[in-house]
């Protein structure tokens, strides 16, 4: 990953089917539950638009739709990318 650009978050999806309980004793089914997310990021390299998805852990920061994130990619293959 030798090049970098900025990408825009276009979609944030919560994974409802993967519930992580944070409390040992709960009063309700969603009391203390956190969920992981999947974000979709679009970035442009040399006029070509690419889309990349990233899985975000349940306790990690989730960027909002429309915010910008840093994308690292290979100069020969911009489709191979890593989102930070």
N, C-alpha and C positions, 0 to 999 in steps of 0.2 A: 504494500500500500504506500505508494510514493507521491500521489497527488491528493489534493483535497479541494472540496467545494462545499457550499452550503445547500442543504435540501430543505424542502417544506413538508411538514407533516400534513397529509391529506385525509387520513382516517385513523381513528383510535377505536379499537374494539376490545371490550371487556370479555374475558373468558369465564362466563358464568358457570360452566360445568366443572371448573377446577377451583373449588373453594378451599381456602386455607384458614383453619381455625387458629386464632391467636389467644384464646382464653381456654383454660381447662374446664371451667364451669360456665355454661351459657344459659341464659334465660329464654332465648328464642333461637330459631334456626339460623339467623344471620347476625346474631350478637357476637361481635369480635371477628367476623369473617372478612378476609381480604382476598382479592382476586388479581391474577396476572392480566396483562394486556398485550395486544399485538398492535403495533403502529405501522402505517404505510407511509413511506417517504418518497417524494419525487425529487429528482435532481437532474440537472442539465450539464452535459459535457459535450463541447464542440457542436452545439445546436441540437443534439439528440437528447430526448427526454428518457430517463430511466426510472424504474420503480423498484424499491427495495422494501422488504418487510423485516421487522425486528420484534422479537419476543421480549417483553419487559417483565421482570419479576414482580411478585405481589407487593413487596415492600419498597420497591425502587420508585424513583420519580418518573411520572408519566407526562410527557409534553402534551400540550393542548393542540388541537387542530389549528393550523395556520402558523404555528411557531416554526422557527428555523432550527435545524440541527446540523452538526458537522458530519460530513460524509468523506471518508477516505476511500480511494479507488486506485486500481492499477492503471498506469498510463496506456498500456497496450490493450487492456481489456476493461473498459470502464464499467461493464456490467458486474464485474467482481468488485464488490464494495463492502465497507464496514461502517456502521453507523455508531456514533458516540453519543 
